[in-house]
């Protein structure tokens, strides 16, 4: 799969997406993005379980479209 964008996220039905997918979308290092998630520095919801980070798809879409609680 090529790098995803917000339209790809909208077509999905899953509740969460892997950290590596979101890092690719944002052109970020996955480790750095995971660190931001673990320290609460992201503006969208994430789920952390052990050493895995998942991003809540609907929350991420809202953030990317500018619909976040600032």
mmCIF file of the N, C-alpha and C atoms, coordinates in Angstrom:
data_MODEL
# 
_entry.id   MODEL 
# 
loop_
_atom_site.group_PDB 
_atom_site.id 
_atom_site.type_symbol 
_atom_site.label_atom_id 
_atom_site.label_alt_id 
_atom_site.label_comp_id 
_atom_site.label_asym_id 
_atom_site.label_entity_id 
_atom_site.label_seq_id 
_atom_site.pdbx_PDB_ins_code 
_atom_site.Cartn_x 
_atom_site.Cartn_y 
_atom_site.Cartn_z 
_atom_site.occupancy 
_atom_site.B_iso_or_equiv 
_atom_site.pdbx_formal_charge 
_atom_site.auth_seq_id 
_atom_site.auth_comp_id 
_atom_site.auth_asym_id 
_atom_site.auth_atom_id 
_atom_site.pdbx_PDB_model_num 
ATOM 1   N N  . UNK A 1 1  ? 0.843   -1.178 0.000  1.00 0.00 ? 1  UNK A N  1 
ATOM 2   C CA . UNK A 1 1  ? 0.000   0.000  0.000  1.00 0.00 ? 1  UNK A CA 1 
ATOM 3   C C  . UNK A 1 1  ? 0.889   1.243  0.000  1.00 0.00 ? 1  UNK A C  1 
ATOM 4   N N  . UNK A 1 2  ? 0.558   2.197  -0.866 1.00 0.00 ? 2  UNK A N  1 
ATOM 5   C CA . UNK A 1 2  ? 1.263   3.481  -0.841 1.00 0.00 ? 2  UNK A CA 1 
ATOM 6   C C  . UNK A 1 2  ? 0.903   4.201  0.450  1.00 0.00 ? 2  UNK A C  1 
ATOM 7   N N  . UNK A 1 3  ? 1.561   5.307  0.658  1.00 0.00 ? 3  UNK A N  1 
ATOM 8   C CA . UNK A 1 3  ? 1.270   6.078  1.860  1.00 0.00 ? 3  UNK A CA 1 
ATOM 9   C C  . UNK A 1 3  ? -0.206  6.470  1.879  1.00 0.00 ? 3  UNK A C  1 
ATOM 10  N N  . UNK A 1 4  ? -0.857  6.278  2.999  1.00 0.00 ? 4  UNK A N  1 
ATOM 11  C CA . UNK A 1 4  ? -2.277  6.574  3.131  1.00 0.00 ? 4  UNK A CA 1 
ATOM 12  C C  . UNK A 1 4  ? -2.517  8.068  3.293  1.00 0.00 ? 4  UNK A C  1 
ATOM 13  N N  . UNK A 1 5  ? -3.765  8.452  3.045  1.00 0.00 ? 5  UNK A N  1 
ATOM 14  C CA . UNK A 1 5  ? -4.181  9.813  3.328  1.00 0.00 ? 5  UNK A CA 1 
ATOM 15  C C  . UNK A 1 5  ? -5.536  9.762  4.037  1.00 0.00 ? 5  UNK A C  1 
ATOM 16  N N  . UNK A 1 6  ? -6.083  10.911 4.336  1.00 0.00 ? 6  UNK A N  1 
ATOM 17  C CA . UNK A 1 6  ? -7.329  10.957 5.102  1.00 0.00 ? 6  UNK A CA 1 
ATOM 18  C C  . UNK A 1 6  ? -8.479  10.281 4.353  1.00 0.00 ? 6  UNK A C  1 
ATOM 19  N N  . UNK A 1 7  ? -8.490  10.340 3.043  1.00 0.00 ? 7  UNK A N  1 
ATOM 20  C CA . UNK A 1 7  ? -9.549  9.677  2.274  1.00 0.00 ? 7  UNK A CA 1 
ATOM 21  C C  . UNK A 1 7  ? -9.477  8.165  2.443  1.00 0.00 ? 7  UNK A C  1 
ATOM 22  N N  . UNK A 1 8  ? -8.276  7.620  2.517  1.00 0.00 ? 8  UNK A N  1 
ATOM 23  C CA . UNK A 1 8  ? -8.116  6.186  2.772  1.00 0.00 ? 8  UNK A CA 1 
ATOM 24  C C  . UNK A 1 8  ? -8.663  5.827  4.149  1.00 0.00 ? 8  UNK A C  1 
ATOM 25  N N  . UNK A 1 9  ? -8.383  6.674  5.141  1.00 0.00 ? 9  UNK A N  1 
ATOM 26  C CA . UNK A 1 9  ? -8.891  6.433  6.492  1.00 0.00 ? 9  UNK A CA 1 
ATOM 27  C C  . UNK A 1 9  ? -10.410 6.430  6.518  1.00 0.00 ? 9  UNK A C  1 
ATOM 28  N N  . UNK A 1 10 ? -11.023 7.328  5.769  1.00 0.00 ? 10 UNK A N  1 
ATOM 29  C CA . UNK A 1 10 ? -12.485 7.421  5.739  1.00 0.00 ? 10 UNK A CA 1 
ATOM 30  C C  . UNK A 1 10 ? -13.118 6.162  5.146  1.00 0.00 ? 10 UNK A C  1 
ATOM 31  N N  . UNK A 1 11 ? -12.450 5.509  4.217  1.00 0.00 ? 11 UNK A N  1 
ATOM 32  C CA . UNK A 1 11 ? -12.984 4.316  3.566  1.00 0.00 ? 11 UNK A CA 1 
ATOM 33  C C  . UNK A 1 11 ? -12.901 3.075  4.460  1.00 0.00 ? 11 UNK A C  1 
ATOM 34  N N  . UNK A 1 12 ? -12.071 3.121  5.476  1.00 0.00 ? 12 UNK A N  1 
ATOM 35  C CA . UNK A 1 12 ? -11.884 1.973  6.357  1.00 0.00 ? 12 UNK A CA 1 
ATOM 36  C C  . UNK A 1 12 ? -13.048 1.834  7.335  1.00 0.00 ? 12 UNK A C  1 
ATOM 37  N N  . UNK A 1 13 ? -13.194 0.637  7.872  1.00 0.00 ? 13 UNK A N  1 
ATOM 38  C CA . UNK A 1 13 ? -14.229 0.396  8.877  1.00 0.00 ? 13 UNK A CA 1 
ATOM 39  C C  . UNK A 1 13 ? -13.638 0.015  10.232 1.00 0.00 ? 13 UNK A C  1 
ATOM 40  N N  . UNK A 1 14 ? -12.341 -0.185 10.301 1.00 0.00 ? 14 UNK A N  1 
ATOM 41  C CA . UNK A 1 14 ? -11.704 -0.588 11.555 1.00 0.00 ? 14 UNK A CA 1 
ATOM 42  C C  . UNK A 1 14 ? -11.729 0.573  12.557 1.00 0.00 ? 14 UNK A C  1 
ATOM 43  N N  . UNK A 1 15 ? -11.668 0.245  13.824 1.00 0.00 ? 15 UNK A N  1 
ATOM 44  C CA . UNK A 1 15 ? -11.715 1.261  14.870 1.00 0.00 ? 15 UNK A CA 1 
ATOM 45  C C  . UNK A 1 15 ? -10.366 1.945  15.085 1.00 0.00 ? 15 UNK A C  1 
ATOM 46  N N  . UNK A 1 16 ? -9.293  1.191  14.908 1.00 0.00 ? 16 UNK A N  1 
ATOM 47  C CA . UNK A 1 16 ? -7.953  1.729  15.147 1.00 0.00 ? 16 UNK A CA 1 
ATOM 48  C C  . UNK A 1 16 ? -7.038  1.395  13.974 1.00 0.00 ? 16 UNK A C  1 
ATOM 49  N N  . UNK A 1 17 ? -5.990  2.187  13.838 1.00 0.00 ? 17 UNK A N  1 
ATOM 50  C CA . UNK A 1 17 ? -4.987  1.925  12.797 1.00 0.00 ? 17 UNK A CA 1 
ATOM 51  C C  . UNK A 1 17 ? -3.613  1.858  13.449 1.00 0.00 ? 17 UNK A C  1 
ATOM 52  N N  . UNK A 1 18 ? -2.721  1.054  12.878 1.00 0.00 ? 18 UNK A N  1 
ATOM 53  C CA . UNK A 1 18 ? -1.390  0.872  13.464 1.00 0.00 ? 18 UNK A CA 1 
ATOM 54  C C  . UNK A 1 18 ? -0.542  2.145  13.421 1.00 0.00 ? 18 UNK A C  1 
ATOM 55  N N  . UNK A 1 19 ? 0.330   2.243  14.371 1.00 0.00 ? 19 UNK A N  1 
ATOM 56  C CA . UNK A 1 19 ? 1.237   3.386  14.472 1.00 0.00 ? 19 UNK A CA 1 
ATOM 57  C C  . UNK A 1 19 ? 2.072   3.572  13.207 1.00 0.00 ? 19 UNK A C  1 
ATOM 58  N N  . UNK A 1 20 ? 2.527   2.478  12.601 1.00 0.00 ? 20 UNK A N  1 
ATOM 59  C CA . UNK A 1 20 ? 3.374   2.605  11.404 1.00 0.00 ? 20 UNK A CA 1 
ATOM 60  C C  . UNK A 1 20 ? 2.619   3.231  10.244 1.00 0.00 ? 20 UNK A C  1 
ATOM 61  N N  . UNK A 1 21 ? 1.320   2.946  10.118 1.00 0.00 ? 21 UNK A N  1 
ATOM 62  C CA . UNK A 1 21 ? 0.525   3.550  9.044  1.00 0.00 ? 21 UNK A CA 1 
ATOM 63  C C  . UNK A 1 21 ? 0.406   5.050  9.244  1.00 0.00 ? 21 UNK A C  1 
ATOM 64  N N  . UNK A 1 22 ? 0.113   5.450  10.481 1.00 0.00 ? 22 UNK A N  1 
ATOM 65  C CA . UNK A 1 22 ? -0.063  6.883  10.772 1.00 0.00 ? 22 UNK A CA 1 
ATOM 66  C C  . UNK A 1 22 ? 1.271   7.607  10.620 1.00 0.00 ? 22 UNK A C  1 
ATOM 67  N N  . UNK A 1 23 ? 2.335   6.995  11.069 1.00 0.00 ? 23 UNK A N  1 
ATOM 68  C CA . UNK A 1 23 ? 3.663   7.607  10.920 1.00 0.00 ? 23 UNK A CA 1 
ATOM 69  C C  . UNK A 1 23 ? 3.973   7.827  9.441  1.00 0.00 ? 23 UNK A C  1 
ATOM 70  N N  . UNK A 1 24 ? 3.638   6.869  8.595  1.00 0.00 ? 24 UNK A N  1 
ATOM 71  C CA . UNK A 1 24 ? 3.847   7.021  7.159  1.00 0.00 ? 24 UNK A CA 1 
ATOM 72  C C  . UNK A 1 24 ? 3.035   8.168  6.587  1.00 0.00 ? 24 UNK A C  1 
ATOM 73  N N  . UNK A 1 25 ? 1.785   8.281  7.025  1.00 0.00 ? 25 UNK A N  1 
ATOM 74  C CA . UNK A 1 25 ? 0.920   9.381  6.569  1.00 0.00 ? 25 UNK A CA 1 
ATOM 75  C C  . UNK A 1 25 ? 1.521   10.738 6.922  1.00 0.00 ? 25 UNK A C  1 
ATOM 76  N N  . UNK A 1 26 ? 2.053   10.810 8.128  1.00 0.00 ? 26 UNK A N  1 
ATOM 77  C CA . UNK A 1 26 ? 2.575   12.078 8.641  1.00 0.00 ? 26 UNK A CA 1 
ATOM 78  C C  . UNK A 1 26 ? 4.049   12.292 8.311  1.00 0.00 ? 26 UNK A C  1 
ATOM 79  N N  . UNK A 1 27 ? 4.626   11.317 7.610  1.00 0.00 ? 27 UNK A N  1 
ATOM 80  C CA . UNK A 1 27 ? 6.059   11.352 7.284  1.00 0.00 ? 27 UNK A CA 1 
ATOM 81  C C  . UNK A 1 27 ? 6.915   11.542 8.535  1.00 0.00 ? 27 UNK A C  1 
ATOM 82  N N  . UNK A 1 28 ? 6.618   10.709 9.526  1.00 0.00 ? 28 UNK A N  1 
ATOM 83  C CA . UNK A 1 28 ? 7.327   10.746 10.806 1.00 0.00 ? 28 UNK A CA 1 
ATOM 84  C C  . UNK A 1 28 ? 7.975   9.406  11.081 1.00 0.00 ? 28 UNK A C  1 
ATOM 85  N N  . UNK A 1 29 ? 8.949   9.425  11.938 1.00 0.00 ? 29 UNK A N  1 
ATOM 86  C CA . UNK A 1 29 ? 9.543   8.196  12.438 1.00 0.00 ? 29 UNK A CA 1 
ATOM 87  C C  . UNK A 1 29 ? 8.520   7.521  13.363 1.00 0.00 ? 29 UNK A C  1 
ATOM 88  N N  . UNK A 1 30 ? 8.211   6.236  13.147 1.00 0.00 ? 30 UNK A N  1 
ATOM 89  C CA . UNK A 1 30 ? 7.227   5.551  13.987 1.00 0.00 ? 30 UNK A CA 1 
ATOM 90  C C  . UNK A 1 30 ? 7.571   5.568  15.476 1.00 0.00 ? 30 UNK A C  1 
ATOM 91  N N  . UNK A 1 31 ? 8.844   5.463  15.799 1.00 0.00 ? 31 UNK A N  1 
ATOM 92  C CA . UNK A 1 31 ? 9.259   5.504  17.206 1.00 0.00 ? 31 UNK A CA 1 
ATOM 93  C C  . UNK A 1 31 ? 8.975   6.845  17.849 1.00 0.00 ? 31 UNK A C  1 
ATOM 94  N N  . UNK A 1 32 ? 9.207   7.908  17.113 1.00 0.00 ? 32 UNK A N  1 
ATOM 95  C CA . UNK A 1 32 ? 8.945   9.249  17.641 1.00 0.00 ? 32 UNK A CA 1 
ATOM 96  C C  . UNK A 1 32 ? 7.446   9.463  17.830 1.00 0.00 ? 32 UNK A C  1 
ATOM 97  N N  . UNK A 1 33 ? 6.638   9.011  16.859 1.00 0.00 ? 33 UNK A N  1 
ATOM 98  C CA . UNK A 1 33 ? 5.190   9.142  16.974 1.00 0.00 ? 33 UNK A CA 1 
ATOM 99  C C  . UNK A 1 33 ? 4.673   8.350  18.173 1.00 0.00 ? 33 UNK A C  1 
ATOM 100 N N  . UNK A 1 34 ? 5.202   7.156  18.371 1.00 0.00 ? 34 UNK A N  1 
ATOM 101 C CA . UNK A 1 34 ? 4.809   6.339  19.520 1.00 0.00 ? 34 UNK A CA 1 
ATOM 102 C C  . UNK A 1 34 ? 5.178   7.034  20.827 1.00 0.00 ? 34 UNK A C  1 
ATOM 103 N N  . UNK A 1 35 ? 6.338   7.669  20.842 1.00 0.00 ? 35 UNK A N  1 
ATOM 104 C CA . UNK A 1 35 ? 6.765   8.404  22.042 1.00 0.00 ? 35 UNK A CA 1 
ATOM 105 C C  . UNK A 1 35 ? 5.794   9.547  22.338 1.00 0.00 ? 35 UNK A C  1 
ATOM 106 N N  . UNK A 1 36 ? 5.387   10.270 21.309 1.00 0.00 ? 36 UNK A N  1 
ATOM 107 C CA . UNK A 1 36 ? 4.409   11.356 21.493 1.00 0.00 ? 36 UNK A CA 1 
ATOM 108 C C  . UNK A 1 36 ? 3.094   10.804 22.035 1.00 0.00 ? 36 UNK A C  1 
ATOM 109 N N  . UNK A 1 37 ? 2.665   9.655  21.540 1.00 0.00 ? 37 UNK A N  1 
ATOM 110 C CA . UNK A 1 37 ? 1.423   9.039  22.014 1.00 0.00 ? 37 UNK A CA 1 
ATOM 111 C C  . UNK A 1 37 ? 1.553   8.642  23.486 1.00 0.00 ? 37 UNK A C  1 
ATOM 112 N N  . UNK A 1 38 ? 2.672   8.040  23.836 1.00 0.00 ? 38 UNK A N  1 
ATOM 113 C CA . UNK A 1 38 ? 2.869   7.577  25.219 1.00 0.00 ? 38 UNK A CA 1 
ATOM 114 C C  . UNK A 1 38 ? 2.953   8.732  26.215 1.00 0.00 ? 38 UNK A C  1 
ATOM 115 N N  . UNK A 1 39 ? 3.405   9.883  25.763 1.00 0.00 ? 39 UNK A N  1 
ATOM 116 C CA . UNK A 1 39 ? 3.539   11.032 26.672 1.00 0.00 ? 39 UNK A CA 1 
ATOM 117 C C  . UNK A 1 39 ? 2.357   11.995 26.560 1.00 0.00 ? 39 UNK A C  1 
ATOM 118 N N  . UNK A 1 40 ? 1.325   11.612 25.814 1.00 0.00 ? 40 UNK A N  1 
ATOM 119 C CA . UNK A 1 40 ? 0.112   12.417 25.731 1.00 0.00 ? 40 UNK A CA 1 
ATOM 120 C C  . UNK A 1 40 ? 0.251   13.695 24.922 1.00 0.00 ? 40 UNK A C  1 
ATOM 121 N N  . UNK A 1 41 ? 1.156   13.728 23.973 1.00 0.00 ? 41 UNK A N  1 
ATOM 122 C CA . UNK A 1 41 ? 1.406   14.943 23.201 1.00 0.00 ? 41 UNK A CA 1 
ATOM 123 C C  . UNK A 1 41 ? 0.639   14.996 21.878 1.00 0.00 ? 41 UNK A C  1 
ATOM 124 N N  . UNK A 1 42 ? -0.237  14.027 21.639 1.00 0.00 ? 42 UNK A N  1 
ATOM 125 C CA . UNK A 1 42 ? -0.997  14.029 20.390 1.00 0.00 ? 42 UNK A CA 1 
ATOM 126 C C  . UNK A 1 42 ? -2.398  14.590 20.647 1.00 0.00 ? 42 UNK A C  1 
ATOM 127 N N  . UNK A 1 43 ? -2.974  15.225 19.651 1.00 0.00 ? 43 UNK A N  1 
ATOM 128 C CA . UNK A 1 43 ? -4.288  15.850 19.788 1.00 0.00 ? 43 UNK A CA 1 
ATOM 129 C C  . UNK A 1 43 ? -5.435  14.899 19.461 1.00 0.00 ? 43 UNK A C  1 
ATOM 130 N N  . UNK A 1 44 ? -5.143  13.639 19.137 1.00 0.00 ? 44 UNK A N  1 
ATOM 131 C CA . UNK A 1 44 ? -6.178  12.653 18.865 1.00 0.00 ? 44 UNK A CA 1 
ATOM 132 C C  . UNK A 1 44 ? -5.979  11.482 19.813 1.00 0.00 ? 44 UNK A C  1 
ATOM 133 N N  . UNK A 1 45 ? -7.004  10.640 19.914 1.00 0.00 ? 45 UNK A N  1 
ATOM 134 C CA . UNK A 1 45 ? -6.985  9.524  20.852 1.00 0.00 ? 45 UNK A CA 1 
ATOM 135 C C  . UNK A 1 45 ? -6.125  8.371  20.349 1.00 0.00 ? 45 UNK A C  1 
ATOM 136 N N  . UNK A 1 46 ? -5.422  7.780  21.276 1.00 0.00 ? 46 UNK A N  1 
ATOM 137 C CA . UNK A 1 46 ? -4.595  6.613  20.989 1.00 0.00 ? 46 UNK A CA 1 
ATOM 138 C C  . UNK A 1 46 ? -4.874  5.543  22.031 1.00 0.00 ? 46 UNK A C  1 
ATOM 139 N N  . UNK A 1 47 ? -4.519  4.316  21.697 1.00 0.00 ? 47 UNK A N  1 
ATOM 140 C CA . UNK A 1 47 ? -4.627  3.200  22.634 1.00 0.00 ? 47 UNK A CA 1 
ATOM 141 C C  . UNK A 1 47 ? -3.246  2.584  22.746 1.00 0.00 ? 47 UNK A C  1 
ATOM 142 N N  . UNK A 1 48 ? -2.771  2.490  23.967 1.00 0.00 ? 48 UNK A N  1 
ATOM 143 C CA . UNK A 1 48 ? -1.437  1.935  24.211 1.00 0.00 ? 48 UNK A CA 1 
ATOM 144 C C  . UNK A 1 48 ? -1.609  0.646  24.997 1.00 0.00 ? 48 UNK A C  1 
ATOM 145 N N  . UNK A 1 49 ? -1.053  -0.427 24.458 1.00 0.00 ? 49 UNK A N  1 
ATOM 146 C CA . UNK A 1 49 ? -1.128  -1.720 25.107 1.00 0.00 ? 49 UNK A CA 1 
ATOM 147 C C  . UNK A 1 49 ? 0.261   -2.337 25.048 1.00 0.00 ? 49 UNK A C  1 
ATOM 148 N N  . UNK A 1 50 ? 0.919   -2.368 26.184 1.00 0.00 ? 50 UNK A N  1 
ATOM 149 C CA . UNK A 1 50 ? 2.290   -2.873 26.218 1.00 0.00 ? 50 UNK A CA 1 
ATOM 150 C C  . UNK A 1 50 ? 3.182   -1.986 25.369 1.00 0.00 ? 50 UNK A C  1 
ATOM 151 N N  . UNK A 1 51 ? 3.834   -2.576 24.376 1.00 0.00 ? 51 UNK A N  1 
ATOM 152 C CA . UNK A 1 51 ? 4.717   -1.779 23.516 1.00 0.00 ? 51 UNK A CA 1 
ATOM 153 C C  . UNK A 1 51 ? 4.045   -1.403 22.192 1.00 0.00 ? 51 UNK A C  1 
ATOM 154 N N  . UNK A 1 52 ? 2.747   -1.618 22.088 1.00 0.00 ? 52 UNK A N  1 
ATOM 155 C CA . UNK A 1 52 ? 2.008   -1.292 20.855 1.00 0.00 ? 52 UNK A CA 1 
ATOM 156 C C  . UNK A 1 52 ? 1.212   0.000  21.016 1.00 0.00 ? 52 UNK A C  1 
ATOM 157 N N  . UNK A 1 53 ? 1.205   0.790  19.959 1.00 0.00 ? 53 UNK A N  1 
ATOM 158 C CA . UNK A 1 53 ? 0.418   2.023  19.922 1.00 0.00 ? 53 UNK A CA 1 
ATOM 159 C C  . UNK A 1 53 ? -0.526  1.935  18.735 1.00 0.00 ? 53 UNK A C  1 
ATOM 160 N N  . UNK A 1 54 ? -1.799  2.157  18.999 1.00 0.00 ? 54 UNK A N  1 
ATOM 161 C CA . UNK A 1 54 ? -2.823  2.193  17.945 1.00 0.00 ? 54 UNK A CA 1 
ATOM 162 C C  . UNK A 1 54 ? -3.484  3.566  18.010 1.00 0.00 ? 54 UNK A C  1 
ATOM 163 N N  . UNK A 1 55 ? -3.900  4.052  16.860 1.00 0.00 ? 55 UNK A N  1 
ATOM 164 C CA . UNK A 1 55 ? -4.525  5.364  16.770 1.00 0.00 ? 55 UNK A CA 1 
ATOM 165 C C  . UNK A 1 55 ? -6.005  5.186  16.452 1.00 0.00 ? 55 UNK A C  1 
ATOM 166 N N  . UNK A 1 56 ? -6.857  5.872  17.193 1.00 0.00 ? 56 UNK A N  1 
ATOM 167 C CA . UNK A 1 56 ? -8.298  5.779  16.981 1.00 0.00 ? 56 UNK A CA 1 
ATOM 168 C C  . UNK A 1 56 ? -8.623  6.487  15.666 1.00 0.00 ? 56 UNK A C  1 
ATOM 169 N N  . UNK A 1 57 ? -9.123  5.719  14.716 1.00 0.00 ? 57 UNK A N  1 
ATOM 170 C CA . UNK A 1 57 ? -9.307  6.197  13.345 1.00 0.00 ? 57 UNK A CA 1 
ATOM 171 C C  . UNK A 1 57 ? -10.204 7.437  13.261 1.00 0.00 ? 57 UNK A C  1 
ATOM 172 N N  . UNK A 1 58 ? -11.372 7.412  13.887 1.00 0.00 ? 58 UNK A N  1 
ATOM 173 C CA . UNK A 1 58 ? -12.305 8.537  13.791 1.00 0.00 ? 58 UNK A CA 1 
ATOM 174 C C  . UNK A 1 58 ? -11.704 9.791  14.423 1.00 0.00 ? 58 UNK A C  1 
ATOM 175 N N  . UNK A 1 59 ? -11.048 9.642  15.547 1.00 0.00 ? 59 UNK A N  1 
ATOM 176 C CA . UNK A 1 59 ? -10.409 10.773 16.205 1.00 0.00 ? 59 UNK A CA 1 
ATOM 177 C C  . UNK A 1 59 ? -9.299  11.363 15.338 1.00 0.00 ? 59 UNK A C  1 
ATOM 178 N N  . UNK A 1 60 ? -8.529  10.505 14.696 1.00 0.00 ? 60 UNK A N  1 
ATOM 179 C CA . UNK A 1 60 ? -7.456  10.963 13.818 1.00 0.00 ? 60 UNK A CA 1 
ATOM 180 C C  . UNK A 1 60 ? -8.022  11.707 12.611 1.00 0.00 ? 60 UNK A C  1 
ATOM 181 N N  . UNK A 1 61 ? -9.097  11.180 12.021 1.00 0.00 ? 61 UNK A N  1 
ATOM 182 C CA . UNK A 1 61 ? -9.732  11.858 10.882 1.00 0.00 ? 61 UNK A CA 1 
ATOM 183 C C  . UNK A 1 61 ? -10.196 13.245 11.300 1.00 0.00 ? 61 UNK A C  1 
ATOM 184 N N  . UNK A 1 62 ? -10.849 13.339 12.445 1.00 0.00 ? 62 UNK A N  1 
ATOM 185 C CA . UNK A 1 62 ? -11.327 14.646 12.914 1.00 0.00 ? 62 UNK A CA 1 
ATOM 186 C C  . UNK A 1 62 ? -10.176 15.628 13.094 1.00 0.00 ? 62 UNK A C  1 
ATOM 187 N N  . UNK A 1 63 ? -9.085  15.138 13.653 1.00 0.00 ? 63 UNK A N  1 
ATOM 188 C CA . UNK A 1 63 ? -7.922  16.004 13.829 1.00 0.00 ? 63 UNK A CA 1 
ATOM 189 C C  . UNK A 1 63 ? -7.391  16.470 12.477 1.00 0.00 ? 63 UNK A C  1 
ATOM 190 N N  . UNK A 1 64 ? -7.215  15.545 11.550 1.00 0.00 ? 64 UNK A N  1 
ATOM 191 C CA . UNK A 1 64 ? -6.650  15.888 10.246 1.00 0.00 ? 64 UNK A CA 1 
ATOM 192 C C  . UNK A 1 64 ? -7.543  16.846 9.456  1.00 0.00 ? 64 UNK A C  1 
ATOM 193 N N  . UNK A 1 65 ? -8.847  16.818 9.747  1.00 0.00 ? 65 UNK A N  1 
ATOM 194 C CA . UNK A 1 65 ? -9.776  17.731 9.071  1.00 0.00 ? 65 UNK A CA 1 
ATOM 195 C C  . UNK A 1 65 ? -10.013 19.017 9.852  1.00 0.00 ? 65 UNK A C  1 
ATOM 196 N N  . UNK A 1 66 ? -9.304  19.186 10.960 1.00 0.00 ? 66 UNK A N  1 
ATOM 197 C CA . UNK A 1 66 ? -9.408  20.420 11.735 1.00 0.00 ? 66 UNK A CA 1 
ATOM 198 C C  . UNK A 1 66 ? -10.528 20.458 12.745 1.00 0.00 ? 66 UNK A C  1 
ATOM 199 N N  . UNK A 1 67 ? -11.152 19.318 13.019 1.00 0.00 ? 67 UNK A N  1 
ATOM 200 C CA . UNK A 1 67 ? -12.257 19.254 13.972 1.00 0.00 ? 67 UNK A CA 1 
ATOM 201 C C  . UNK A 1 67 ? -11.785 18.747 15.331 1.00 0.00 ? 67 UNK A C  1 
ATOM 202 N N  . UNK A 1 68 ? -10.865 19.422 15.947 1.00 0.00 ? 68 UNK A N  1 
ATOM 203 C CA . UNK A 1 68 ? -10.355 18.954 17.228 1.00 0.00 ? 68 UNK A CA 1 
ATOM 204 C C  . UNK A 1 68 ? -10.677 19.993 18.302 1.00 0.00 ? 68 UNK A C  1 
ATOM 205 N N  . UNK A 1 69 ? -10.727 19.531 19.530 1.00 0.00 ? 69 UNK A N  1 
ATOM 206 C CA . UNK A 1 69 ? -10.976 20.413 20.664 1.00 0.00 ? 69 UNK A CA 1 
ATOM 207 C C  . UNK A 1 69 ? -9.678  21.059 21.065 1.00 0.00 ? 69 UNK A C  1 
ATOM 208 N N  . UNK A 1 70 ? -9.468  22.290 20.654 1.00 0.00 ? 70 UNK A N  1 
ATOM 209 C CA . UNK A 1 70 ? -8.208  22.968 20.901 1.00 0.00 ? 70 UNK A CA 1 
ATOM 210 C C  . UNK A 1 70 ? -8.123  23.603 22.159 1.00 0.00 ? 70 UNK A C  1 
# 
